[in-house]
Every structure is written in C-alpha cells, then in structure tokens.
C-alpha cells in the first residue's frame, strides 16, 4: 500500500526552524522524506536542528532568513532552489509575542508583532506561491496560527490580532491559489510544551492554567506532527482553507 504521507521528493521550507515548534516540524518533514530548508535569523540554532535531521538520516540545509525583510525572504528561496530545487512545502512558523496591557504597550512592539506574525507569513507564502506558479508545480503552504486567533488572553492583544488575521489570510490565499494547485491551510496549536514555557507551567499560575484545558495537560510538539504531515502530503490533497486545532479541547472550555 502506498504511503500517502510520504514526502520523498518534496522540498520543505520551515521558518523559525531553530527551536521549539519549528525544529520539530523540520525534523518530522525530513523523517517523512522531504529535503528540509531551515530558516531563521540566528544561524546557531538552525545548525543544531540540521544536525538532528542529518543524524536521523535526513537532508537539511541552513538558510538565514528574516521574514520581516522581503529581500531576505527572496534570497532564502533562491538559496533553497539552487541547492534542492523549487520549494513545494512551506511552513510559516516564525512568530513573536510581546506581553503587555494594550494601553501600556509601545507602538514598536505592536508593529513588530504584526509584521512578523502576519506580514512575515504573507511575504513567505507569496514568494513560494509565485515560484510554484512559474514552474506550474503544486504545493502546500501551512500557516501556524494559534487558539488565540479564536479566543483571547490578557495582555496579548497584538499576538491574538495577528493570529486571527492569519486565519483569514489562510482562507483568502486558499481561495485564490486553488486553481494553481497550491493548497493553503493552517494549524492552530493550543499550549504546547517547549523550552520557553516549560518553567512557567511548573508554577502555581501555570498549573492553574492547565486546569482550564479539558485534557488537563500540555501538548507536545509530536502532537502536531500528524496534522502537519496530513497537510503537507497527498493525504490532505483535497484540503485547502482549513484550520486544524490541536489544543486538548481548550477552545471548548468555558472555565
């Protein structure tokens, strides 16, 4: 039986691939057979991810990329094409969050959050889309949104706004690009355990937050791999404009 989740022959570019979710995404895509293009602003963490991929028998390359800079995005795609060929799987994962009450927040922090989380995904997705259209090649774009695009949390106004807007961008691009064979979908994670937040969830405040999740525990990066491979592969070939929520039931909770 053919493995419909097999990504052999695909070129997968992941932004924010140096740690957290991005590193896990890149590793999973490579394990499924894709050549992984690891993008981010800091080279050191990308090299670490590349080493993990290669140790597992996959192929990976490191590409410096700042998603807030259109020239940097274009240069990253150029480098990927020269090494591997046309990118046909894109995971727009790079993101930032600034925690502060809206009335106390600096405008620069608001603008940075919107530029990275929303505009950055637009830059990366459209760069990929134009190149796929030019080569008449199908592809898959996967935007990483958040449950905070559907519900809100205190002191995270620009993050929630950017993720909600990214949901609409996902649907808009899906509608425009379906005729070109380019699918655009999203994954909306809930609270996933990473090095950045693990310490917080061991505190009393973190434990209180966990009780609001119906499954009563954090998700793991591996919990996102199934949806990722579904959307990246032919297994999800009839899906576009969809968002898969992975949150332990958190959106259903009214606690």
Residue, then its C-alpha position, 0 to 999 in steps of 0.5 A: x500500500x502506498x504511503x500517502x504521507x510520504x514526502x520523498x521528493x518534496x522540498x520543505x521550507x520551515x521558518x523559525x526552524x531553530x527551536x521549539x515548534x519549528x525544529x520539530x516540524x523540520x525534523x518530522x518533514x525530513x523523517x517523512x522524506x522531504x529535503x528540509x530548508x531551515x530558516x531563521x535569523x540566528x544561524x546557531x540554532x538552525x545548525x543544531x536542528x540540521x544536525x538532528x535531521x542529518x543524524x536521523x538520516x535526513x537532508x537539511x540545509x541552513x538558510x538565514x532568513x528574516x521574514x520581516x525583510x522581503x529581500x531576505x525572504x527572496x534570497x532564502x528561496x533562491x538559496x533553497x532552489x539552487x541547492x534542492x530545487x523549487x520549494x513545494x512545502x512551506x511552513x510559516x512558523x516564525x512568530x513573536x509575542x510581546x506581553x503587555x496591557x494594550x494601553x501600556x504597550x509601545x507602538x514598536x512592539x505592536x508593529x513588530x508583532x504584526x509584521x512578523x506574525x502576519x506580514x512575515x507569513x504573507x511575504x513567505x507564502x507569496x514568494x513560494x506561491x509565485x515560484x510554484x506558479x512559474x514552474x506550474x508545480x503544486x504545493x502546500x503552504x501551512x500557516x501556524x496560527x494559534x487558539x488565540x486567533x479564536x479566543x483571547x488572553x490578557x495582555x496579548x492583544x497584538x499576538x491574538x490580532x495577528x493570529x486571527x488575521x492569519x486565519x483569514x489570510x489562510x482562507x483568502x490565499x486558499x481561495x485564490x491559489x486553488x486553481x494553481x494547485x497550491x493548497x493553503x491551510x493552517x494549524x492552530x496549536x493550543x499550549x504546547x510544551x517547549x523550552x520557553x514555557x516549560x518553567x512557567x507551567x511548573x508554577x502555581x499560575x501555570x498549573x492553574x492554567x492547565x486546569x482550564x484545558x479539558x485534557x488537563x495537560x500540555x501538548x507536545x510538539x509530536x502532537x502536531x506532527x500528524x496534522x502537519x504531515x496530513x497537510x503537507x502530503x497527498x493525504x490532505x490533497x483535497x484540503x485547502x482553507x482549513x484550520x486544524x486545532x490541536x489544543x486538548x479541547x481548550x477552545x471548548x472550555x468555558x472555565 
